[in-house]
């Protein structure tokens, strides 16, 4: 009995929790839906120069989008009436034409509601089947009207791509964010197009210190930060975004990092410190160090501590090394040579280099940051002894920015929560029960609000049931269900 009480309370609470959704199902028999259909049908009839008016048979499905404005999107079935389009009568004043001769059709429309009872048609497409002929399609679009569009409309892709790049480039978050879901979108055709789009974003495992930009290898973090954005964009007739505004709300998560995938093409990869691949980038790094350093003696690389490489429209190297002062002065030597030996007593530098190389363009962009180590007495090493060797000595204490080269720390993924469906008994309830309302999220439940009841003319000169009895595609027995 307690379980039934809990289920009863949940059935009452769930609908109230979903009221904030952007898109909502509608009752096809709702008065506002009828008023919206009336506007759409009258617009269609007004567009015909000859022939008879069409009358509403019933509304079959629809949704309501609630935001800054309210939009109704629905489908409805129509049948030819016995009043001409030039009769001056409304479709409600007509009767259905004989079934053998009457045309039928189905329309899909979007209508905007302003105020309490003011409706205007945004878009409509009607497919008409004459009594003895092929299907005829008629389309209507309100130029200059704002109306909802599908969230998977291809026209949204450039806007969404620009939006994600704008967010990642203009926020100080440590990680890149990716698009999660497009929730709603509107378009207005002007001298170009205005777009309004609402979407959610999610933090990825790609940090900005390791990646220059968001790549397909970046994966969303299930427990990372999330957010929702509302953007406005104007796209001119050349399909160029010339105006853009963004408003995002971020919600902190657990901020757990995940390891990068092993086969990630654009991810940083560790390089052995004695790898010949480091010869060229190290050469650029030490040249940059000696050029920017005002010291009177050259420095040379003594020990490579760690190194990574990353493919980013070229090759990017992150190298941490120790450089030591040599006996070659800048006054007597034009450049550092292999014969320059390290001073037995000299200055040592702990350095971090970022070398970006594009060989096909002969482009090299080195950046080197160094901090002084304690001056120590060094034993002279044999000539030609390579600096590419692993570091076994204890690291010298000092302030370093190891974030430039540290790899991403793997974390244990959250445990999955198991739900035992056997603990919940099957309770069979009549669909029309006052105690339980069917929830559309349940796949086994079907909505009984649509299709709507067949519309019946208020002033029929003939029995609509008799007149429509010959229609095989519309069954009036649906009205009794």
C-alpha positions as CSV (number, residue, x, y, z in Angstrom):
1,X,0.0,0.0,0.0
2,X,2.9,2.3,0.8
3,X,4.4,1.6,-2.6
4,X,1.2,2.5,-4.4
5,X,1.0,5.8,-2.4
6,X,4.6,6.7,-3.4
7,X,3.8,5.9,-7.1
8,X,0.7,8.1,-6.8
9,X,2.7,11.0,-5.5
10,X,5.4,10.6,-8.2
11,X,2.7,10.6,-10.9
12,X,1.5,13.9,-9.6
13,X,5.0,15.5,-9.1
14,X,6.6,14.5,-12.4
15,X,4.4,16.6,-14.7
16,X,5.1,19.7,-12.6
17,X,8.9,19.0,-12.8
18,X,8.8,19.1,-16.6
19,X,7.0,22.4,-17.0
20,X,10.3,24.1,-17.6
21,X,11.0,22.2,-20.8
22,X,11.3,24.1,-24.0
23,X,9.0,21.8,-26.0
24,X,5.7,20.4,-24.6
25,X,3.1,18.0,-26.0
26,X,-0.3,19.6,-26.6
27,X,-3.9,18.4,-26.4
28,X,-5.2,18.3,-29.9
29,X,-8.6,19.3,-28.6
30,X,-7.3,22.4,-26.8
31,X,-9.0,25.7,-27.6
32,X,-5.8,27.5,-28.3
33,X,-4.8,24.7,-30.7
34,X,-8.1,25.1,-32.5
35,X,-7.6,28.9,-32.8
36,X,-4.1,28.3,-34.2
37,X,-5.5,25.8,-36.8
38,X,-8.2,28.3,-37.7
39,X,-5.6,30.9,-38.6
40,X,-3.6,28.4,-40.6
41,X,-6.6,27.0,-42.5
42,X,-8.0,30.4,-43.3
43,X,-4.6,31.4,-44.7
44,X,-4.6,28.4,-46.9
45,X,-8.1,29.0,-48.2
46,X,-7.3,32.7,-48.8
47,X,-4.4,31.7,-51.0
48,X,-6.6,29.8,-53.4
49,X,-8.1,31.9,-56.2
50,X,-10.7,29.3,-57.3
51,X,-12.4,26.1,-56.1
52,X,-13.9,25.3,-52.8
53,X,-12.7,26.0,-49.3
54,X,-11.2,23.3,-47.2
55,X,-12.6,22.4,-43.8
56,X,-10.9,21.0,-40.7
57,X,-11.4,17.3,-40.1
58,X,-9.2,16.9,-37.1
59,X,-5.8,17.7,-35.5
60,X,-3.5,14.7,-35.5
61,X,-0.4,15.8,-33.5
62,X,1.4,18.8,-32.2
63,X,3.8,20.4,-29.8
64,X,4.1,23.8,-28.0
65,X,7.4,25.6,-27.6
66,X,7.4,28.0,-24.7
67,X,10.2,30.6,-24.4
68,X,10.3,34.4,-25.0
69,X,7.3,33.6,-27.3
70,X,5.0,30.7,-27.7
71,X,4.8,28.7,-30.9
72,X,2.4,25.8,-31.8
73,X,3.6,23.3,-34.4
74,X,1.0,20.8,-35.5
75,X,-0.4,18.6,-38.2
76,X,-4.1,18.6,-39.2
77,X,-6.3,16.8,-41.7
78,X,-8.6,18.7,-44.0
79,X,-11.4,17.9,-46.4
80,X,-13.0,19.9,-49.2
81,X,-16.2,21.7,-48.3
82,X,-19.2,22.9,-50.5
83,X,-18.5,26.6,-50.2
84,X,-16.3,28.3,-52.8
85,X,-13.4,30.5,-51.8
86,X,-15.2,33.5,-53.2
87,X,-18.4,32.9,-51.3
88,X,-17.5,35.2,-48.5
89,X,-18.2,32.5,-45.9
90,X,-15.8,31.0,-43.4
91,X,-14.9,27.4,-43.5
92,X,-17.0,26.8,-40.4
93,X,-20.1,27.8,-42.3
94,X,-19.6,25.1,-45.0
95,X,-20.5,21.5,-45.2
96,X,-18.4,18.6,-46.3
97,X,-18.6,17.8,-50.0
98,X,-19.7,14.4,-51.2
99,X,-16.9,11.9,-50.5
100,X,-16.6,10.6,-54.0
101,X,-15.8,14.1,-55.4
102,X,-14.1,15.8,-52.4
103,X,-10.4,16.4,-52.1
104,X,-8.5,15.6,-48.9
105,X,-5.2,16.7,-47.5
106,X,-2.9,17.1,-44.6
107,X,-1.1,20.3,-43.5
108,X,1.9,20.9,-41.2
109,X,2.0,24.4,-39.7
110,X,3.8,26.6,-37.2
111,X,1.8,29.4,-35.6
112,X,3.0,32.1,-33.2
113,X,0.9,33.2,-30.2
114,X,1.2,36.7,-28.9
115,X,-0.8,37.9,-25.9
116,X,-3.8,35.9,-25.0
117,X,-5.6,35.2,-28.2
118,X,-3.5,36.7,-31.1
119,X,-2.2,34.1,-33.5
120,X,-0.1,34.5,-36.7
121,X,1.0,31.9,-39.2
122,X,4.8,31.4,-39.6
123,X,5.1,28.5,-41.9
124,X,2.8,25.9,-43.5
125,X,3.0,23.1,-46.0
126,X,-0.2,21.3,-47.3
127,X,-0.4,18.2,-49.4
128,X,-3.7,17.9,-51.2
129,X,-5.1,14.8,-52.8
130,X,-7.9,15.6,-55.3
131,X,-10.8,13.3,-55.6
132,X,-9.4,11.9,-58.8
133,X,-5.9,13.2,-59.3
134,X,-2.3,13.3,-58.0
135,X,-1.1,15.0,-54.8
136,X,-0.6,18.7,-55.0
137,X,1.8,20.4,-52.5
138,X,1.3,24.0,-51.4
139,X,3.8,25.8,-49.1
140,X,3.7,29.1,-47.2
141,X,6.4,30.9,-45.3
142,X,6.0,34.2,-43.5
143,X,8.9,36.3,-44.6
144,X,10.3,38.3,-41.7
145,X,8.5,36.3,-39.1
146,X,10.4,34.6,-36.3
147,X,9.6,30.9,-36.1
148,X,11.1,27.7,-34.6
149,X,13.3,25.4,-36.7
150,X,14.5,21.9,-36.2
151,X,17.4,21.5,-33.8
152,X,19.2,19.4,-36.4
153,X,18.7,21.9,-39.2
154,X,22.0,22.1,-41.3
155,X,21.8,25.9,-41.2
156,X,22.6,25.8,-37.5
157,X,26.0,24.0,-37.9
158,X,28.1,27.2,-38.8
159,X,26.4,29.1,-36.0
160,X,27.1,26.3,-33.4
161,X,30.7,25.9,-34.5
162,X,31.3,29.6,-34.1
163,X,29.5,29.6,-30.7
164,X,31.7,26.8,-29.3
165,X,34.9,28.4,-30.5
166,X,33.7,31.8,-29.1
167,X,33.1,30.2,-25.7
168,X,36.4,28.4,-25.6
169,X,38.4,31.4,-26.7
170,X,36.7,33.9,-24.3
171,X,36.6,32.0,-21.1
172,X,39.4,31.3,-18.6
173,X,38.3,27.7,-17.9
174,X,41.3,25.3,-17.9
175,X,39.6,22.9,-20.3
176,X,37.8,23.0,-23.6
177,X,34.1,22.6,-23.8
178,X,32.1,20.7,-26.5
179,X,28.5,20.9,-27.7
180,X,26.3,18.5,-25.9
181,X,22.7,19.1,-27.1
182,X,20.8,21.7,-29.1
183,X,17.6,22.3,-27.2
184,X,15.8,24.9,-29.3
185,X,16.3,27.2,-32.3
186,X,14.5,30.0,-34.0
187,X,15.1,31.7,-37.4
188,X,14.0,35.0,-38.9
189,X,14.6,35.7,-42.6
190,X,15.7,39.3,-43.1
191,X,18.5,40.5,-45.4
192,X,20.2,37.3,-44.4
193,X,18.9,35.4,-41.3
194,X,18.7,36.0,-37.6
195,X,19.2,32.9,-35.4
196,X,18.5,32.3,-31.8
197,X,19.7,29.0,-30.4
198,X,19.7,27.4,-26.9
199,X,22.1,24.5,-26.3
200,X,24.0,22.7,-23.6
201,X,27.8,22.4,-23.3
202,X,30.0,20.0,-21.4
203,X,33.6,20.0,-20.2
204,X,36.1,17.7,-22.1
205,X,39.2,16.0,-21.0
206,X,41.3,18.3,-23.2
207,X,43.1,21.0,-21.2
208,X,44.1,24.2,-22.8
209,X,47.7,23.7,-21.8
210,X,47.9,20.6,-23.8
211,X,45.7,21.5,-26.8
212,X,45.6,24.6,-29.0
213,X,42.0,24.0,-29.9
214,X,39.1,21.5,-29.5
215,X,39.7,18.3,-31.6
216,X,37.6,15.2,-32.3
217,X,39.7,13.2,-29.9
218,X,38.5,15.3,-26.9
219,X,35.9,13.4,-25.0
220,X,33.3,14.8,-22.6
221,X,33.7,14.3,-18.9
222,X,30.6,12.8,-17.3
223,X,31.4,14.5,-14.0
224,X,32.9,17.6,-15.4
225,X,31.5,21.2,-15.5
226,X,28.4,21.7,-17.7
227,X,26.5,24.8,-18.9
228,X,23.7,26.1,-21.0
229,X,24.0,28.9,-23.5
230,X,21.6,31.2,-25.3
231,X,23.1,32.8,-28.4
232,X,21.9,35.2,-31.1
233,X,23.6,35.4,-34.5
234,X,23.1,37.3,-37.7
235,X,24.2,35.6,-40.9
236,X,24.4,37.8,-44.0
237,X,23.5,36.8,-47.6
238,X,27.1,35.6,-48.1
239,X,26.7,33.1,-45.2
240,X,29.1,35.0,-43.0
241,X,28.4,35.6,-39.3
242,X,28.6,39.3,-38.8
243,X,26.9,39.7,-35.5
244,X,27.0,37.4,-32.5
245,X,26.1,37.5,-28.8
246,X,26.4,34.8,-26.2
247,X,25.0,34.3,-22.7
248,X,26.1,31.1,-20.9
249,X,25.5,29.8,-17.4
250,X,28.1,27.3,-16.0
251,X,27.3,24.6,-13.4
252,X,30.3,23.1,-11.6
253,X,30.8,19.3,-11.6
254,X,33.1,17.0,-9.8
255,X,36.0,18.2,-12.0
256,X,37.4,14.7,-12.5
257,X,39.9,14.2,-15.3
258,X,40.0,11.2,-17.5
259,X,43.1,9.9,-19.3
260,X,43.4,10.8,-23.0
261,X,42.8,7.9,-25.4
262,X,45.9,6.0,-26.4
263,X,45.2,6.4,-30.2
264,X,44.6,10.1,-29.9
265,X,46.2,11.7,-33.0
266,X,46.3,15.2,-31.6
267,X,47.2,14.4,-28.0
268,X,50.6,15.1,-26.4
269,X,52.9,12.0,-26.5
270,X,55.9,11.4,-24.3
271,X,59.3,11.2,-26.0
272,X,62.4,9.4,-24.6
273,X,64.8,12.0,-23.4
274,X,67.6,10.5,-25.5
275,X,65.5,10.4,-28.7
276,X,67.3,11.9,-31.8
277,X,63.9,13.5,-32.6
278,X,64.7,16.1,-29.9
279,X,68.0,17.3,-31.5
280,X,66.5,20.0,-33.7
281,X,63.9,21.4,-31.3
282,X,66.6,21.5,-28.5
283,X,68.9,23.4,-30.9
284,X,66.2,26.0,-31.4
285,X,65.5,26.1,-27.7
286,X,69.2,26.7,-26.6
287,X,69.6,29.3,-29.4
288,X,66.5,31.2,-28.2
289,X,67.8,31.0,-24.6
290,X,71.2,32.4,-25.5
291,X,69.7,35.1,-27.6
292,X,67.3,36.4,-24.9
293,X,69.7,35.9,-22.0
294,X,71.9,38.9,-21.2
295,X,74.6,36.7,-19.5
296,X,78.1,37.3,-21.0
297,X,78.7,33.5,-21.4
298,X,76.8,31.0,-23.5
299,X,74.7,28.2,-22.0
300,X,74.4,24.7,-23.3
301,X,72.0,21.9,-22.5
302,X,73.3,19.5,-19.9
303,X,70.4,17.3,-19.1
304,X,67.0,16.6,-20.7
305,X,64.5,15.9,-17.9
306,X,61.3,15.2,-19.9
307,X,59.8,15.9,-23.3
308,X,56.5,15.5,-25.2
309,X,55.4,16.2,-28.7
310,X,51.9,17.1,-30.2
311,X,50.6,17.3,-33.7
312,X,48.8,20.6,-34.1
313,X,49.0,21.8,-37.7
314,X,52.7,21.1,-37.4
315,X,54.7,19.7,-34.5
316,X,54.8,21.2,-31.0
317,X,57.4,20.1,-28.5
318,X,57.3,20.6,-24.7
319,X,60.8,20.1,-23.3
320,X,62.2,20.5,-19.7
321,X,65.9,20.6,-19.4
322,X,68.9,21.9,-17.4
323,X,71.3,24.3,-19.0
324,X,74.7,25.2,-17.7
325,X,77.1,28.1,-18.2
326,X,80.0,27.4,-20.5
327,X,83.5,28.8,-20.8
328,X,82.7,30.4,-24.2
329,X,82.0,34.1,-23.9
330,X,79.7,35.9,-26.3
331,X,82.4,38.5,-26.9
332,X,84.9,36.1,-28.3
333,X,82.5,33.6,-29.9
334,X,79.8,34.4,-32.4
335,X,77.8,31.3,-31.5
336,X,77.7,28.3,-29.3
337,X,79.8,25.4,-30.6
338,X,80.3,21.8,-29.6
339,X,83.8,22.6,-28.2
340,X,82.3,24.9,-25.6
341,X,82.8,23.2,-22.2
342,X,80.8,23.6,-19.1
343,X,82.4,25.7,-16.4
344,X,83.4,23.7,-13.3
345,X,81.9,26.5,-11.3
346,X,79.1,28.2,-13.1
347,X,75.4,29.1,-13.2
348,X,72.7,26.5,-13.9
349,X,69.2,27.1,-15.2
350,X,66.1,24.9,-15.0
351,X,64.3,25.6,-18.3
352,X,61.0,24.8,-20.0
353,X,60.8,25.2,-23.7
354,X,57.8,25.2,-26.1
355,X,59.0,24.8,-29.7
356,X,56.4,25.0,-32.5
357,X,57.7,23.8,-35.9
358,X,56.2,23.8,-39.4
359,X,59.0,22.4,-41.6
360,X,57.2,22.8,-44.9
361,X,57.0,26.6,-44.2
362,X,60.5,26.8,-42.6
363,X,58.6,28.2,-39.6
364,X,59.9,27.8,-36.0
365,X,58.5,29.6,-32.9
366,X,60.5,28.7,-29.8
367,X,59.6,30.0,-26.3
368,X,61.9,29.3,-23.4
369,X,61.4,30.1,-19.7
370,X,64.2,29.5,-17.2
371,X,64.8,29.8,-13.5
372,X,68.2,29.9,-11.8
373,X,69.5,26.8,-9.9
374,X,72.1,26.9,-7.1
375,X,75.6,27.5,-8.3
376,X,77.5,24.2,-7.8
377,X,80.9,22.8,-8.6
378,X,80.8,20.5,-11.7
379,X,83.2,17.8,-12.7
380,X,84.4,18.3,-16.3
381,X,82.8,15.6,-18.5
382,X,84.5,14.0,-21.5
383,X,84.1,15.8,-24.8
384,X,81.2,14.5,-26.8
385,X,79.3,13.2,-23.8
386,X,75.6,13.4,-24.8
387,X,73.2,15.4,-22.7
388,X,70.4,13.0,-23.8
389,X,70.4,10.8,-20.7
390,X,67.9,9.9,-18.0
391,X,68.1,11.9,-14.8
392,X,68.9,9.6,-11.8
393,X,70.0,12.3,-9.4
394,X,67.7,13.9,-6.9
395,X,66.0,16.9,-8.4
396,X,67.2,20.3,-7.3
397,X,64.6,22.3,-5.4
398,X,63.3,25.3,-7.1
399,X,60.2,26.9,-8.4
400,X,59.1,25.3,-11.7
401,X,55.9,25.4,-13.8
402,X,55.6,21.7,-14.3
403,X,52.0,22.1,-15.6
404,X,53.5,22.7,-19.1
405,X,54.6,19.1,-19.4
406,X,52.9,17.0,-16.8
407,X,50.7,14.3,-18.4
408,X,47.0,14.1,-17.6
409,X,46.4,12.1,-14.4
410,X,44.0,9.2,-14.9
411,X,41.2,8.9,-12.5
412,X,38.9,6.0,-11.6
413,X,35.6,6.3,-13.5
414,X,32.6,6.6,-11.3
415,X,30.9,3.4,-10.4
416,X,27.7,2.6,-12.3
417,X,24.6,2.4,-10.3
418,X,22.5,-0.7,-10.8
419,X,18.8,-0.6,-10.6
420,X,16.9,-3.8,-9.8
421,X,13.7,-3.6,-11.8
422,X,12.4,-6.7,-10.0
423,X,11.9,-4.6,-6.9
424,X,9.2,-2.6,-8.6
425,X,6.0,-4.5,-9.2
426,X,3.9,-4.1,-12.3
427,X,0.7,-2.2,-11.5
428,X,-2.0,-2.2,-14.2
429,X,-4.1,1.0,-14.1
430,X,-6.8,2.1,-16.5
431,X,-5.5,5.0,-18.8
432,X,-8.4,7.3,-17.8
433,X,-7.8,6.8,-14.1
434,X,-8.0,10.0,-12.1
435,X,-5.2,8.8,-9.9
436,X,-2.6,8.1,-12.5
437,X,-1.6,10.2,-15.6
438,X,0.4,8.5,-18.3
439,X,3.9,10.0,-18.6
440,X,5.1,10.3,-22.2
441,X,8.7,9.3,-21.1
442,X,7.5,5.8,-20.7
443,X,7.8,4.0,-24.1
444,X,4.9,1.7,-23.4
445,X,2.5,4.6,-22.7
446,X,0.6,6.2,-25.5
447,X,-0.9,9.7,-25.5
448,X,-4.7,9.9,-25.7
449,X,-4.7,13.6,-26.3
450,X,-3.9,13.2,-30.0
451,X,-5.3,12.8,-32.6
452,X,-8.1,15.1,-31.7
453,X,-11.8,14.5,-32.1
454,X,-13.2,15.1,-35.7
455,X,-14.5,18.6,-36.0
456,X,-18.2,18.9,-36.7
457,X,-19.7,22.0,-38.4
458,X,-21.8,24.1,-36.1
459,X,-24.4,24.8,-38.8
460,X,-24.7,21.7,-40.9
461,X,-27.3,21.5,-43.6
462,X,-26.5,17.8,-44.0
463,X,-25.6,15.1,-41.7
464,X,-21.8,15.2,-41.6
465,X,-21.7,11.6,-40.5
466,X,-23.6,10.5,-43.6
467,X,-21.6,12.8,-45.9
468,X,-18.3,11.5,-44.7
469,X,-19.2,7.9,-44.5
470,X,-17.5,7.1,-47.9
471,X,-14.0,8.2,-46.8
472,X,-11.8,5.3,-46.4
473,X,-8.9,7.3,-45.1
474,X,-10.8,8.9,-42.2
475,X,-12.9,6.8,-39.9
476,X,-15.5,8.5,-37.8
477,X,-15.4,5.6,-35.3
478,X,-12.3,7.3,-34.0
479,X,-14.6,10.0,-32.5
480,X,-16.2,7.4,-30.3
481,X,-13.0,6.1,-28.9
